[in-house]
Structures are given as C-alpha cells and as structure tokens.
Amino acid sequence: MPGLAPADSHKMTTAMKSELRDVGACRKDLAVEIPAATVDAAIDRISRRYGRSARVQGFRPGKVPAQIVRARFRDQILRDVAQHLIPGAVDEAVAEHQVKPVAAPEIRDVKVDEGKPLTFSARFETIPDVDPGDYTAFTLRQSAATVDDDAVEQAIERLRRGRAQLTPVTERAAERGDVLTVDLERRLPDQPGAPPEHLQGVRVEIGSDANPPGFDDELVGLEPGATRSFTVTHAENDAVRRLAGRQASYAIEVKNLQRPVLPDLDDAFARSIGEFDDLAALRARVESDLRAQADLEARDEVRRDLLRQLANRVTVEVPEALIARELDRRVEQVVRRLVEEQVDPQQARVDWDAFREQQRASATDTVRGTLVLDAIADREAVEVTGEDVDRQVERQAALSGRTPQAVRALFEKDGGTVRLKAGLRREKAIALLMKRATIVTV
C-alpha cells in the first residue's frame, strides 16, 4: 500500500514489533507488526465513524447496527485502519532502530484483518557509512592562469565592434560583415498546423556566430527590396533553445543594408569606453580583468579536481533518492534558463528522460562528493552560524535584485533554509580542505 497519506500518530496499546534488515549498503527493510488489540481498537473507532453517516436501506441514518456497518464497509474500514496506523508505526519503528530515511518509505505487503495483527514492510534508503579517509594532504592540479597579448587584443576588438557605427550601403549587394535589416516570416515544418512567426525590423549581421548554419549564404548578394525563401537547420547549441536542432523555413524581405564602421583604436576610443586617460590604460584594465577571470577559472578547476577525488573515495552504493534529487535540481536549472529566455519548457523539444540519463553519472559523482564532504564536516565539527546565513541571504539579494527579507522568505519556504545551511556547511568543508591541500600548477 505505497503512498499512504500522513495521519496522526496513534500510540500502540501494546508493544509493537519491528525488525530491521539490510538489503543493500544504503537500503533497509523494516518488518512491522502492530498488535491485534491495537488494530481492533482502530476498527471499532472507524466503524463508529462510518456508522454515524452510513445509509442502509431499512435503517435510519446513524442507527445502522455495528455488525452491518462492518460487513457492508469492511474493505473501506480496513483500508482506513491501515492508513491511520501505518504512518505512526513507521515513525515509531524508525526512531526505535535509530535510522534516518532519506525519502518517504515505500510501504509494501500490507495485511490487515479483524482480530489479527496488522503487518507490513517499509523499504527505504539511508545515508551509507562513508569513511573520508586521510584528507590532510590533498594534491590538487591547477592550470597556469595566463593571459596573452592575443586575448587582450581580441577583447579590445570586441569592445571596438560594440562601438561601431552603422552606415548605409547603396552601391553594392550584401557581403559578409554587413548588417541587414529584414522583415521575416518563420515556419517550423515539424509543426504544420502552427501559425507562422512574423518579425519586423530584425537586424542580422552576416557572419555572426548567432546565425544558424547556411543562413549567411542565403543573405550574401541581396539588396534592399529583395526577397528570398529558404530552409535551414538550427544548430543543436542554438542560443534560442526552442529552435535548437530544428528545421525552420524563412521568407525574408531586405529593408536596408548597412556596413559597420569601427572607431579608430586611439586614446579617444579608450575615453569613450570609460574613465581611461588613454589606450594604454584601457589595455591595462582589460588585461587585469582577463587575468582575474583566468584566476577564477583556475580556482574552479582546483575545486573540480578536489570534488572528483572526494567522489572517488566512495565505493559503496549511494541512495537512488539522492541521485534523483540531484537530477531534479539539474532539470529545474534548465527549466529556469528556458523561462528566462521566454521559452515555454513544454515547447522546447527537450527529451527530459534522455537528459536525466545523460546527467546520471555526473549526478552520482556529485552525490558521492557531498557524502564525503558531510562526513568530513561531521568529523571536524563544522557549524553554520546565523551570521553565515545572513551573509548568504544578503549576497543572494544583491545578485537577484530582491530585498534580503524577500530572499529569506524564499529560503524559509519548503525547507529551503535547511538546504541552505547544508550547502554552506559543505562550502566550509571545501575551504578547510583547500587550505590544507598542496596545489600544483600544470
């Protein structure tokens, strides 16, 4: 009888029996027997409740004899008895054996009848025993955080292109690098009944990485007033997720043609970017920003190396419920990104089952790593203070543009504060390990 709704715990009138059995490194079975006296008492109570509202021909409401009520509604009464007694019995047995299920137990093999004990089994997963081993001397790899002149020049060139001025082109047809303003109609052949999408005044740079494969070839040679119809297949990593990997038919009309004119790369350009005295100052800032980004990526690489080594220390089976929870978290992240892009997740053509399967190995490693971190935090008596929570709330508020009060309310909803504290505790464990580790630049 899986999926029983929670009910008020009912204290057994005589001793309940339970036996805990291991069926795996992290799976347990509880065999539970609720005494017949407790079952019969529950049958009496629930039968009286049925009797108050039962309608049986030949009897007034509330006056149906108890034995007729029990006979007429036997199956429903026994089902209600089980639903009433089992949740409390599970809580009592779990507390008695001092185990902590990571998810709601699966209730199986329920047997209930008048004058007999109620028996059932509860299968659930627990956190396996994890020995973190010796973690005083990790050796971690880090790539050298270098920034070469080419990277600096490419970044400055991107800034320069961002300051380009568009000038009309009238003496020739479109070439690579030009910017066309077009009205377009887009149809998706795999949705034949859907109305076409109409967009006006769309700017398209010929040669942009954002364009789907083959799109640029259709635009080269066009002039203002020209029309063209064609079909292309968007890349699997298309920035517009609802179009990724899909074929699309376009009908376009060119409204005008322009060429970007880049500003001179001089001190005036540097001053137009911000508070820079000259081009040398801009170059210095760009190099500093790139170096900070490279340092951040190098630290992330060290962190990933640490987590990989931690995950490899767990050789026992890990709870499927925790893996499923991590997969749910990853799906939620994708859904949030789709919503931010104003894409309906149900129309995004994402095979969620395939996505979960692709992510399973990585999610399992993540669970393994968190189990080791939790074991280390336990051994080191790592604690999260109220000040730690306050700082994280303020940080999240600054990033999201919400007030700290609003962020705190979100965390307090659905047990979010517990997850927040667990995450902060693991971050403290990571900081402790990183401080003790030897970092080798490769």
C-alpha positions as CSV (number, residue, x, y, z in Angstrom):
1,M,0.0,0.0,0.0
2,P,2.5,2.6,-1.1
3,G,1.9,6.4,-1.0
4,L,-0.2,6.4,2.2
5,A,-1.2,9.9,3.3
6,P,0.2,11.1,6.6
7,A,-2.0,10.5,9.6
8,D,-1.9,11.4,13.3
9,S,0.4,9.1,15.1
10,H,-1.5,6.6,17.2
11,K,0.3,5.1,20.2
12,M,0.1,1.3,20.2
13,T,-1.9,-0.1,23.1
14,T,0.6,-3.0,23.5
15,A,4.1,-3.5,22.3
16,M,4.6,-3.2,18.5
17,K,7.2,-5.5,17.0
18,S,9.7,-4.5,14.3
19,E,12.7,-6.0,12.7
20,L,15.3,-4.1,10.6
21,R,17.0,-5.8,7.8
22,D,19.8,-4.6,5.5
23,V,19.1,-5.2,1.8
24,G,22.0,-3.2,0.5
25,A,24.6,-0.7,1.6
26,C,22.0,2.0,1.9
27,R,18.7,0.2,1.6
28,K,16.7,-1.1,4.6
29,D,13.6,-3.1,5.2
30,L,11.5,-2.7,8.3
31,A,9.1,-5.6,9.0
32,V,6.5,-4.2,11.4
33,E,3.7,-6.0,13.3
34,I,1.0,-3.9,15.0
35,P,-0.8,-5.9,17.8
36,A,-4.3,-7.2,17.1
37,A,-5.6,-5.3,20.1
38,T,-4.5,-2.0,18.6
39,V,-6.0,-3.0,15.2
40,D,-9.3,-4.0,16.7
41,A,-9.5,-0.7,18.7
42,A,-8.9,1.2,15.5
43,I,-11.6,-0.9,13.7
44,D,-14.1,0.0,16.4
45,R,-13.4,3.7,16.2
46,I,-13.5,3.9,12.4
47,S,-16.6,1.7,12.3
48,R,-18.4,4.0,14.6
49,R,-17.5,6.9,12.4
50,Y,-18.9,5.1,9.4
51,G,-22.0,4.2,11.4
52,R,-22.8,7.9,12.0
53,S,-23.1,8.6,8.3
54,A,-23.9,5.2,6.7
55,R,-27.1,4.9,4.7
56,V,-28.5,1.4,4.6
57,Q,-32.0,0.7,3.3
58,G,-34.3,-0.2,6.2
59,F,-32.4,1.8,8.8
60,R,-32.4,5.5,9.8
61,P,-29.0,7.3,9.4
62,G,-26.9,6.7,12.5
63,K,-28.9,3.7,13.6
64,V,-27.4,1.0,11.4
65,P,-26.2,-1.9,13.6
66,A,-22.4,-2.1,14.0
67,Q,-22.2,-5.6,12.6
68,I,-24.0,-4.5,9.4
69,V,-21.7,-1.4,9.1
70,R,-18.6,-3.7,9.4
71,A,-19.9,-6.1,6.9
72,R,-21.1,-3.5,4.3
73,F,-18.0,-1.3,4.5
74,R,-15.4,-3.9,5.5
75,D,-12.8,-3.1,2.8
76,Q,-13.0,0.6,3.3
77,I,-12.8,0.3,7.1
78,L,-9.7,-1.9,6.9
79,R,-8.1,0.4,4.4
80,D,-8.7,3.4,6.6
81,V,-7.3,1.5,9.6
82,A,-4.1,0.8,7.7
83,Q,-3.8,4.4,6.6
84,H,-4.4,5.6,10.2
85,L,-2.0,3.2,11.9
86,I,0.9,2.7,9.5
87,P,2.4,6.3,9.4
88,G,2.7,6.3,13.2
89,A,4.1,2.8,13.3
90,V,6.8,3.7,10.7
91,D,7.8,6.7,12.8
92,E,8.0,4.7,15.9
93,A,10.0,1.9,14.3
94,V,12.4,4.3,12.6
95,A,13.0,6.0,16.0
96,E,13.5,2.7,17.8
97,H,16.1,1.5,15.3
98,Q,17.8,5.0,15.1
99,V,17.8,5.1,11.3
100,K,17.1,8.2,9.1
101,P,15.3,7.6,5.8
102,V,16.5,10.0,3.0
103,A,13.0,9.8,1.5
104,A,9.5,8.6,2.3
105,P,9.5,4.8,2.8
106,E,7.8,2.5,0.3
107,I,5.0,0.6,2.1
108,R,4.7,-3.0,0.9
109,D,2.9,-6.3,1.7
110,V,0.1,-4.8,4.0
111,K,-2.0,-7.4,5.7
112,V,-4.9,-6.2,7.9
113,D,-7.9,-8.1,9.3
114,E,-10.1,-8.0,12.3
115,G,-8.7,-10.0,15.3
116,K,-5.2,-10.2,13.7
117,P,-2.1,-8.1,13.9
118,L,-1.5,-5.6,11.1
119,T,1.7,-6.5,9.3
120,F,3.6,-4.6,6.6
121,S,7.1,-3.8,5.5
122,A,8.7,-0.4,4.9
123,R,11.6,-0.2,2.4
124,F,13.7,2.9,2.4
125,E,17.2,4.3,1.8
126,T,19.6,5.7,4.3
127,I,22.9,7.5,4.1
128,P,25.6,4.9,3.9
129,D,28.6,4.9,6.2
130,V,31.3,6.9,4.4
131,D,34.9,6.9,5.6
132,P,36.5,10.1,4.3
133,G,40.0,8.7,5.0
134,D,43.0,10.9,5.3
135,Y,42.3,14.3,3.9
136,T,45.2,16.3,5.4
137,A,47.3,16.2,2.3
138,F,45.4,16.5,-0.9
139,T,47.5,17.3,-4.0
140,L,45.4,19.3,-6.5
141,R,46.1,20.4,-10.0
142,Q,45.7,23.9,-11.3
143,S,46.4,25.2,-14.8
144,A,48.6,28.3,-15.0
145,A,46.4,31.4,-15.2
146,T,48.0,33.2,-18.2
147,V,46.7,36.0,-20.4
148,D,48.5,36.5,-23.7
149,D,48.6,39.6,-25.9
150,D,46.2,38.0,-28.4
151,A,43.5,37.6,-25.8
152,V,43.8,41.2,-24.8
153,E,43.6,42.4,-28.4
154,Q,40.6,40.2,-29.1
155,A,38.8,41.6,-26.0
156,I,39.6,45.2,-27.1
157,E,38.4,44.3,-30.7
158,R,35.1,43.2,-29.2
159,L,34.8,46.5,-27.4
160,R,35.6,48.3,-30.6
161,R,32.9,46.4,-32.5
162,G,30.4,47.3,-29.8
163,R,31.1,51.0,-30.6
164,A,30.8,50.5,-34.4
165,Q,28.6,53.0,-36.3
166,L,26.3,51.6,-39.0
167,T,26.5,53.5,-42.3
168,P,24.1,52.8,-45.3
169,V,25.4,50.8,-48.2
170,T,23.9,51.7,-51.6
171,E,26.5,50.9,-54.3
172,R,26.7,47.1,-53.9
173,A,24.9,44.0,-52.7
174,A,25.3,42.5,-49.2
175,E,28.7,41.0,-48.2
176,R,30.0,39.2,-45.1
177,G,30.3,41.7,-42.3
178,D,27.3,43.7,-43.4
179,V,24.2,44.3,-41.3
180,L,20.8,43.7,-42.9
181,T,17.5,44.9,-41.5
182,V,14.8,42.4,-42.6
183,D,11.2,41.5,-42.1
184,L,10.9,37.8,-41.8
185,E,8.4,35.0,-41.6
186,R,9.4,31.8,-39.9
187,R,7.7,28.4,-40.1
188,L,8.6,25.2,-38.4
189,P,7.9,22.2,-40.7
190,D,7.5,19.9,-37.7
191,Q,4.6,22.0,-36.6
192,P,2.5,22.2,-39.8
193,G,-0.6,23.4,-38.0
194,A,1.1,26.2,-36.1
195,P,0.8,29.8,-37.5
196,P,4.0,31.4,-38.9
197,E,6.0,33.7,-36.7
198,H,6.3,37.3,-38.1
199,L,9.2,39.5,-37.1
200,Q,9.8,43.1,-38.4
201,G,12.9,45.2,-38.3
202,V,15.2,42.3,-37.4
203,R,18.9,43.2,-37.7
204,V,21.1,40.3,-38.9
205,E,24.9,40.6,-39.2
206,I,26.2,38.3,-42.0
207,G,28.8,36.1,-40.4
208,S,27.6,36.3,-36.8
209,D,28.1,33.2,-34.8
210,A,24.4,33.5,-33.7
211,N,23.2,32.7,-37.2
212,P,22.1,29.1,-38.0
213,P,24.3,27.1,-40.4
214,G,23.6,28.1,-44.0
215,F,21.7,31.3,-43.1
216,D,24.6,33.7,-44.1
217,D,24.9,32.1,-47.6
218,E,21.3,33.0,-48.3
219,L,21.8,36.7,-47.4
220,V,25.0,37.3,-49.4
221,G,24.3,39.1,-52.6
222,L,20.9,40.5,-51.6
223,E,20.0,44.2,-52.0
224,P,17.3,46.4,-50.3
225,G,13.9,45.4,-51.5
226,A,15.0,41.8,-52.4
227,T,13.1,38.8,-51.1
228,R,14.2,35.2,-50.5
229,S,12.7,32.0,-49.1
230,F,14.9,29.2,-47.8
231,T,15.1,26.4,-45.2
232,V,17.9,25.8,-42.7
233,T,18.5,23.6,-39.7
234,H,19.5,25.3,-36.5
235,A,22.5,24.1,-34.6
236,E,22.0,21.8,-31.5
237,N,23.5,24.5,-29.3
238,D,21.5,27.4,-30.8
239,A,21.1,30.3,-28.4
240,V,17.3,30.1,-28.9
241,R,16.7,26.8,-27.3
242,R,13.2,26.2,-28.8
243,L,14.9,26.3,-32.2
244,A,17.9,24.1,-31.3
245,G,18.3,21.2,-33.7
246,R,15.1,22.1,-35.6
247,Q,14.5,22.8,-39.2
248,A,13.0,26.2,-40.0
249,S,11.7,27.8,-43.2
250,Y,12.3,31.5,-43.7
251,A,10.8,34.1,-46.0
252,I,12.6,37.4,-45.8
253,E,12.5,40.9,-47.3
254,V,15.5,43.1,-47.0
255,K,14.6,46.6,-45.8
256,N,18.0,48.2,-45.8
257,L,21.7,47.4,-45.9
258,Q,24.4,48.8,-43.6
259,R,28.1,48.4,-43.0
260,P,29.6,48.7,-39.5
261,V,32.4,51.3,-39.4
262,L,34.7,50.7,-36.5
263,P,36.1,53.6,-34.5
264,D,39.9,54.3,-34.6
265,L,41.8,52.5,-32.0
266,D,43.2,55.5,-30.2
267,D,43.0,57.4,-26.9
268,A,39.6,58.9,-27.8
269,F,38.2,55.5,-28.2
270,A,39.5,54.5,-24.8
271,R,37.9,57.5,-23.2
272,S,34.6,56.6,-24.9
273,I,34.6,53.3,-23.1
274,G,35.0,54.7,-19.6
275,E,37.3,56.6,-17.3
276,F,40.5,55.9,-19.1
277,D,43.1,58.5,-19.9
278,D,44.4,56.7,-22.9
279,L,44.5,53.4,-24.8
280,A,47.3,52.1,-22.6
281,A,45.1,52.5,-19.5
282,L,42.3,50.6,-21.3
283,R,44.6,47.8,-22.3
284,A,45.8,47.5,-18.7
285,R,42.3,47.3,-17.4
286,V,41.3,44.7,-20.0
287,E,44.4,42.6,-19.1
288,S,43.6,42.9,-15.4
289,D,40.0,41.8,-15.9
290,L,41.1,38.8,-18.1
291,R,43.7,37.8,-15.5
292,A,41.0,37.9,-12.7
293,Q,38.7,35.7,-14.9
294,A,41.6,33.3,-15.6
295,D,42.4,33.1,-11.9
296,L,38.7,32.4,-11.1
297,E,38.6,29.6,-13.7
298,A,41.8,28.2,-12.3
299,R,40.3,28.1,-8.8
300,D,37.2,26.4,-10.2
301,E,39.4,23.8,-11.8
302,V,41.1,23.1,-8.5
303,R,37.7,22.8,-6.8
304,R,36.5,20.4,-9.5
305,D,39.7,18.3,-9.0
306,L,39.1,18.2,-5.3
307,L,35.4,17.1,-5.7
308,R,36.5,14.4,-8.2
309,Q,39.0,13.0,-5.7
310,L,36.4,13.0,-3.0
311,A,33.8,11.3,-5.1
312,N,36.3,8.5,-6.0
313,R,36.6,7.7,-2.3
314,V,33.0,6.5,-2.2
315,T,32.9,2.9,-3.5
316,V,29.6,1.9,-1.8
317,E,26.2,2.2,-3.3
318,V,24.6,5.6,-2.8
319,P,20.9,6.3,-2.3
320,E,18.9,6.4,-5.5
321,A,16.7,9.1,-3.9
322,L,19.6,11.5,-3.6
323,I,20.6,10.9,-7.2
324,A,17.0,11.5,-8.3
325,R,17.0,14.7,-6.2
326,E,20.2,15.9,-7.8
327,L,18.8,15.2,-11.3
328,D,15.6,17.1,-10.3
329,R,17.8,20.0,-9.4
330,R,19.5,20.0,-12.8
331,V,16.2,19.8,-14.6
332,E,15.0,22.7,-12.6
333,Q,18.1,24.7,-13.6
334,V,17.4,24.1,-17.3
335,V,13.7,25.0,-16.9
336,R,14.6,28.2,-15.2
337,R,17.0,29.1,-18.0
338,L,14.3,28.4,-20.6
339,V,11.8,30.6,-18.7
340,E,14.4,33.4,-18.5
341,E,14.7,33.1,-22.3
342,Q,10.9,33.3,-22.5
343,V,10.7,29.8,-23.9
344,D,7.9,27.5,-22.8
345,P,9.7,24.4,-21.4
346,Q,6.8,22.2,-22.7
347,Q,7.5,23.5,-26.3
348,A,11.3,23.3,-26.1
349,R,11.5,19.8,-27.5
350,V,13.8,18.6,-24.7
351,D,13.8,14.9,-24.1
352,W,13.8,15.1,-20.3
353,D,14.3,11.3,-19.9
354,A,17.3,11.4,-22.1
355,F,18.6,14.5,-20.3
356,R,18.3,12.8,-17.0
357,E,20.1,9.7,-18.3
358,Q,22.9,11.8,-19.7
359,Q,23.3,13.5,-16.4
360,R,23.1,10.4,-14.2
361,A,26.9,9.6,-14.0
362,S,27.7,13.2,-13.2
363,A,24.9,13.5,-10.7
364,T,26.0,10.3,-9.0
365,D,29.5,11.7,-8.6
366,T,28.1,14.9,-7.1
367,V,26.2,12.8,-4.5
368,R,29.3,10.9,-3.7
369,G,31.2,14.1,-3.2
370,T,28.6,15.6,-0.9
371,L,28.5,12.5,1.2
372,V,32.3,12.7,1.8
373,L,32.0,16.4,2.5
374,D,29.3,15.8,5.1
375,A,31.4,13.1,6.7
376,I,34.4,15.5,6.9
377,A,32.2,18.2,8.3
378,D,30.9,15.8,10.9
379,R,34.4,14.8,11.9
380,E,35.7,18.4,12.0
381,A,32.5,19.6,13.9
382,V,31.9,22.2,11.1
383,E,29.0,24.5,12.1
384,V,27.0,27.1,10.2
385,T,26.1,30.2,12.3
386,G,23.3,32.7,11.9
387,E,25.8,35.2,10.7
388,D,26.8,32.8,7.9
389,V,23.1,32.5,6.8
390,D,22.7,36.3,7.0
391,R,25.7,36.9,4.7
392,Q,24.4,34.4,2.2
393,V,21.0,36.0,2.2
394,E,22.5,39.4,1.6
395,R,24.7,38.0,-1.2
396,Q,21.7,36.4,-2.9
397,A,19.7,39.6,-2.5
398,A,22.4,41.6,-4.2
399,L,22.7,39.2,-7.1
400,S,18.9,38.9,-7.6
401,G,17.9,42.5,-7.0
402,R,15.5,41.4,-4.3
403,T,15.4,42.6,-0.7
404,P,17.0,40.5,2.0
405,Q,13.6,39.9,3.5
406,A,12.2,38.6,0.2
407,V,15.2,36.2,-0.2
408,R,14.9,35.0,3.3
409,A,11.2,34.3,2.8
410,L,12.1,32.2,-0.3
411,F,14.7,30.2,1.7
412,E,12.2,29.6,4.5
413,K,9.7,28.2,2.1
414,D,9.6,24.4,1.6
415,G,12.6,23.7,3.9
416,G,14.9,25.9,1.9
417,T,16.8,27.1,4.9
418,V,17.8,23.5,5.8
419,R,19.2,23.1,2.3
420,L,21.0,26.5,2.5
421,K,22.7,25.5,5.8
422,A,23.7,22.2,4.4
423,G,25.3,23.9,1.3
424,L,27.1,26.4,3.5
425,R,28.4,23.7,5.7
426,R,29.8,21.8,2.7
427,E,31.4,25.1,1.4
428,K,33.1,25.4,4.8
429,A,34.4,21.8,4.5
430,I,35.7,22.6,1.0
431,A,37.5,25.7,2.3
432,L,39.1,23.7,5.0
433,L,40.4,21.1,2.5
434,M,41.6,23.7,0.1
435,K,43.6,25.4,2.9
436,R,45.4,22.1,3.7
437,A,45.9,21.0,0.1
438,T,49.1,21.2,-2.0
439,I,48.2,22.9,-5.2
440,V,50.4,22.1,-8.2
441,T,50.4,24.3,-11.3
442,V,50.4,22.3,-14.5
